[in-house]
Amino acid sequence: MQINRVTILFVIYKSRKKKDNTSPIYCRITYNKQRKEFATGYYINPENWNSKNQFVKPPEKEHNFVNTQLSLITSKMNQAFLLLQVNQVNFDVEDIFRQYKGEKVKADLGVYEVYNLFLKYLERLVGKELNEDTHKKYITYGKHLKSFIKWKYKSKDVKLSVIKSSFITHYEYYLKTEKNFAQITLNKVIQRFRRSIRYAIAEDYLDKDPFMLYKARRVKKEIVYLSQEELLKLESKNFELQRIQQIKDMFVFCCYTGLAFKEMIALTKNDIIVEFDDNLWIRVHRVKTSRSYKVPLMPQAKMIIEKYQQKESDYIFPRISNPKFNAYLKEIAGVTGIKINLTHHIARKTFATTVLLYNDVPMEIVSKLLGHSKMQTTQEHYGEVVQRKVSEQMKILAKKLK
């Protein structure tokens, strides 16, 4: 029976020499054909290094200190290796290094513990690649994971190393039966959990992906939008109350630009730019995907911009919260006779369907104007709309051919 041993070697990197001609000492651990290197934090003149015997020469006070520290590193590393062997844990070179640093090895990490490490990783990305609202959602999803582990395993956590595809199956069952989540909500919770598993794999906490054979159950969500008649009816309606009129104008503006609420409310005068075609465009930062894109200003949207940008504020539109905005839209829908549950998001859907797709704008252009990161996203959301338009056109053709 072959016994794997750990090899500890100190190397000098002459290529990283400092101005005082000293170079860093690195510790190289090799185990089971895997290698890990880390800086010891000590520097010496390469000429004073005895590579064969692994010490600094000649005997001097400073050299003796470095030699003592290197011996301590070797001793501590060997202790870490022996401890892992005694516990009979399947470990690798990264685990030896973690044990040396006093951190938990892979086999000891819990699923919920790793999710919290993932949350800390995301926290550093807030304001850069991630918005605060999305981070809060991840925190909420973490609470679902914690409650599931307690429900299923009667424990605060379960070892990451032992989870399999059955863990995901049981988690889905819990979300359906105990939380009464709809499939679309369930998919979002599982999707966020999957990202924490990808993080665990990237950080070498986990070797195999339990999601390898997993396939989410797709949900077809009906696209709700204003028809051409409803949009024109809303445009032509004027309200005596200034606040109601403002809400209507802002909604119509988004029907012709596709801006989400956060993008609309954050729009400033500096975001209105003249492009290569000498026409006005909107420069948009998509909060949801952290992508920037541009949308040409159609005449209807341009008129609304001109109406509201005269005020002193840099923002184009007056300040209002999303819930209040939607509450006003309910009043507007009642007055205009629009039967659907009117919310701001319907403006974006109306832009994609009634304004673009129903006017023969190609799907790839629609995808760009919506700021989607993938063409597949646009096709999944609006593919049915295209089919509906084809059906309508074929009916018209059939009548002509009679």
N, C-alpha and C positions, 0 to 999 in steps of 0.2 A: 504493500500500500504506500503510495507516494504522499508525502506530507508537504504541503505548500509552506514555504517560509517567507518571512518578510525581510527584505534587504533595505538597509538604511545607508545612504551615501550622501556625503556633502560635496557639492561642486562649486567651483568659483566661476562666475561669469565675467570674463575679462572684457567682453564687448560692452558691458555696462559700467565701465570704469568712471569714477568721479574725478574731479579736478585734482584731488590730492593723491591720485594714482591708486586709490583703494577700489576694490571690486566687491560686490555683494556675495555672501555665502548663501547658497540655497540647499535645502534638504530635499533629497529625492527618495521617495518610498516606492519600492517595487514589490508587488504581491500578485501572484497568480497571473503573471504576464501583463499586469496593469501598472501604470506609473502615475505618481502624483508628486508635484513639486511645489514647494512654498518657500518664501523668503524667511530667513532666520532673523533678519534685522541687524546682522553684524557684517562689517566690512573689514577687509585686510588687504595688504599688498600681496598680489598674486605670487610674487617671488618668495614670500615667506610661507607658502602653503606646501605641506607635505601630503601629496595626493594619496600615496600608497598607505601611509599610516594614519591619515585623516586628522592631522593636527597642525597648528600654527607654530612655526619655529622662528628664531631661537627662543629659548626660555626667557621670557620677559614678563613683567607684571601685567601689561595689557594683553599679551598673547596668552598668558596663563588663564586670564579671565575668560577670553573667548573659548579656549579649549574646554574649560569647565562648563560653560553654557552649552557647547555642542554635545558634551557627554551627558548633560541633563536631558537634552532633547532626545538623544538616542535611548536613554534609560526610560523616559516617559513614553516614547513611541513603542518600545518593546512591551511595556506594561499594558498599553492600550491593546496591542496585538494579542497578548496572553489572555487578557480579560475577555476578549471576543471569542477566543478559542475555548476557554473554560465554559462559557455560556452556550457553546455549541450552536452559534448563530451562523447562518449563511451570510457571509459578509464579503465586501470587496475593499479595494484600497481607499475609496472615499470614506467608508465606514471607519477604517483604522484612523484616518485623519480626523474625522469627527470625534471619535472616542478620545483621541489625543488632546483635542481642544476642549473636551468636556461637554460636547454636544451630544444629542441623541443620535443613535445610528438609525439607518433606514428601518430595520426590523422593529424598532421601538416606537416609531412615529405613528400617531393615530390619524384617522381620516379627518376628523373635525379639527385636530391640531394643525394638520397641513392646510386645511381650508383657511384657518386663521392666519397662517404664514402667507397664504395667497392674498388675503385681505390687506395685510401690511404692505405687500408688494404693490397692490393696486393703489393703496393710499398715497404712495409716492408719485403715482401717475396722475392724480387728480389735478386738473388745471393744465395738464400737458397733453395726455392722450385720452383722458377720461374725465367726464364731468361729475360733479358732486352727486347729482340725482342717481346716476348709474351706480356709483359706489355705494350709495345707501341701499339700493336694490340688492346688491351683492351681500350686504350685511343682513338684510331680511331673509334672503335665501339661505344664508348660513344658519339662521335660527331654525328654519325648516329641517335642515340636515341634522342639527343637534337634537331636535325633538324626535326625529325618526330613529336615530341611533338609540336613544333612551327607550323608545317604544318597542323596537325590534330586539335589541341586544341587552336591554335592562342594564345599561352601562353608560357612563359619560362619554366614552369613545370606544372605537374598535380599531385594531391594528391595520394600518394601511397595507401592509405586506400580504394580508390574507384576503383582501376583498377580490371578488370575482364578478362576472356578469350578473350573477344571482343577486348581488347587492343592489344593482340598478333596478332589477325587476321588482324586488321587494320595496325599494324606495318609491317607484312609480305606483305600486299597489297602495302604499301608505298615503301618498298624496291624493289618490283617487278616493279611497274609502274613509280615511280619517280627516283629511283636510277638505274633501269635496271639491277639489280643484277641477276646472274644466280642462280639456286636453291641451288647449293653447297655453294656459297658465302653467300646467304641468310640464310642457315642453320647455318653457323658459327656465323653470327651476332646474330641470335636468341639464339643460344646456350650460347654465352657469356652473353647476357642479362639475360638468365635463371639463370646463376650462381650468378648474382647480386641479383636476387629475393631470391635465396636460402640463400644468405648472410643475406638479410633483415629478413627472417624467423628465422634464427639462432640467430639474434640479437634482436628478439622480436619486430621488427618494423612492421611486417606483420603477421596476424593470419592465413589467408587462401592463399594457393598457386594457383595463376591464371593459372599455367601450369598443373594443376591436370589432365585435360582432353586433354591436347595438345599432338599431335603426329606429329613429323617432317616428312616431305615428303622425303623419301629415294631416293638417286640418285646413280644409278649404274655407276661407273666410270671405263672405260676400262683400264686394266692393260697393259702398254706398256713396253716391255722388249726385250733384244737381244735374238735371237735364238741361239742354240748351234753352228750353222755354222757361224753366225755373230760374236759371241764371239771369236771363234777360229781364224777367219779371222783378227779380231782386234788384238788379242794376237800376231799373227805371223808377223804383219806389223811393220816395224821399220822406224823411221823418222830421217832425217839428222839433222834437227833443234832440239837442245837439249830441248828447252822449250816444243815443241810439243810432244817429246818423253816422257818427264816427265809427262805431262798431261795424255797421253795414259796409262802410267804405273800406275798412281794414280787411274785412272778410272777402269782399269782391277783389281787392288788391291781391290777396293770396290765391284766389281762383285763377288769376292771370299770371301768377309768378311761381306758385307751388311752394311758397315758403311755409315752414312749420311755425308754430306759435313763437317759440324761442327765437327763431331767426327773424321773424317779422318784428317782434318787440325790441330786438337789439339793433335793428337797421338804423344806420346813421347816414348823414349827408356824404361822408367820405366813402361809403359803400356804393354810391352811384357814380359810375365811371364811364368815360367815353372809350369805346373799344376800336379795334382795327377797321370796322365798317362805318366809323363816324357816328354810330348810334349809341344811345345810353344802355348800359348793362348794369345789373346788380351783382356785386361781389358778395358771395355768401359763404359763411363758415357753418357747415352742417354740424351741429352740436352732437347729434346722435352717433355719427361715424367719424367725427374729427377730421372731416375732409372739406377742402375749399373748392368751390365751383362758381360758375357765372351763369346768369340768366338774362336774356335780352328783355328790355322793358317794352312790353306791348303798349299800344296807344291807351287802352283802358287803364292800365297800371300807371302809365306816365301821367295821366290826368290827375289821378289820386295823389301821386307824389307831389305834383305842383301845388295841389290844394293844401297839403299839410306841411311842406317844408319851409314855409315862411316864418314860422315861429323861431324864437331865440335858441331853443334847445338843439343840440347836435342830433338828437334822435328824431326820426321822421314822424313817428306816431306817438300819441299820448300814452302814458304809463297805465297799465291795467294787468290784473292777474288773469291767468288762464281760466280758473273757475268762474270769475265774474264775467269774463268775456263770453263764455259759453251760456251763462245765465241770461245775458242780454240777447244772445242768438235765439234762445227759446221764445222770447217775446217777439222777435223779428219774424220767426217762422210762423207764429200764431197770427200775426197781422197780415202777412203775405200769403197765407194759405198753403205754405210748404209743409207737407205731411211728414217728412222724415225727421228724425231726431237730429236737429242741426247742431253741430259742434265745429270748432275751428278746423279739425283734421279733415273734415269733408271738403274744405276749400282745396287742400292739396290733392285729394282724390279727384275733384272736379277738374283741376288743372290737367292732371294726367289723362283723364278720360275725355270729357266733353270738349275741352280746349285743344288738346293735342291729338290723342288717338283717333277721335271722331273727325278730325280734320286731316287725317292721313299722314300725320307725323310719324316717321319710322320709330320702332321700339328702341333702337340704340340711341336715338336722339332724346327720346323721352327719359331714358335711363340717365343720360348726362344732365338733363335739365332738372331732374329730381335729386341729383347728387348721390345716386346709389353707387356703392363701391363695387357691386357686381351686377352684370347684366341679368344674371339668373334671378336676382331679387325682383327686378322689374317684371320679368316674364312670369314668375310665380304669382305676383300680385295682379297683373293686368292682362295676362294671356287670355283669360276668359272674356275680357272686354273686347279683345280683337276678334275672337270667335263670334261674339254677339254681333259685331259690326259686319263681319263676313256674311252671317246669316241674314241680316237686314238687307244687305246689298244684293244677295242672291234672290231674295223675295221680290225686290224691285225688278231685277232682271227677268225673273219668271213671268211677272205681269207684262213686261214689254214683249216677251216672246210669245204670249198667247195670241 
